[in-house]
Amino acid sequence: MAYSLKSSPGHLLRRAQQYAHDLYAKEVSASGPTPRQYEVLHVVAQNAGLSQTDLVGHTGIDRSTLADMIARMMKKGLLSRKRTKEDARANAVSITASGRKMLNAANAKVAKAEKAALSVLPKTQQAGFMKALKAYADALDKIEAGDPAPKKKAAKRKAPAKRKTAKRKAKRKTGRR
């Protein structure tokens, strides 16, 4: 099959992501958090003292990118970080008052952008679309966790029927084998 943009998962995902990002930027504006910063603020606000490793699992942001983000967000006064008592190598991340203020200011705007992103689909397709996106993200999480990708079940094949050649038919009729 020839390549087609209209049937390319990568292309279609990029288009959808670009549209969602544009809506987010329009609603949240330059003064608010970036989409990834919003995700981090949201997860940290819901899970006080979460380790950076756990934050990677919650957000799907890779470890090195997340470490850089947290450092920048700490400089802006949005997050704080300290070593955990259980493991001196692990960092517990917490949201600051400034971070909570930014998060709260962005919540309604983010909800509006996400509603707009879904509104391009008929209401009857929105739940199915979200279910498919969640299933896709869950499959990616399993792959990242080291679980093998789900395998396609092989269809059971019937043994091909033996063709009777003219000679075999003739031998059967005469009784010779």
HELIX and SHEET records of a PDB file:
HELIX    1   1 LEU A    5  SER A    7  5                                   3    
HELIX    2   2 PRO A    9  VAL A   28  1                                  20    
HELIX    3   3 PRO A   35  GLN A   46  1                                  12    
HELIX    4   4 GLN A   52  THR A   59  1                                   8    
HELIX    5   5 ARG A   63  LYS A   75  1                                  13    
HELIX    6   6 ALA A   97  LEU A  118  1                                  22    
HELIX    7   7 LYS A  123  GLU A  144  1                                  22    
HELIX    8   8 ALA A  166  THR A  174  1                                   9    
SHEET    1   A 3 LEU A  50  SER A  51  0                                        
SHEET    2   A 3 ASN A  91  ILE A  95 -1                                        
SHEET    3   A 3 LEU A  79  ARG A  83 -1                                        
END                                                                             
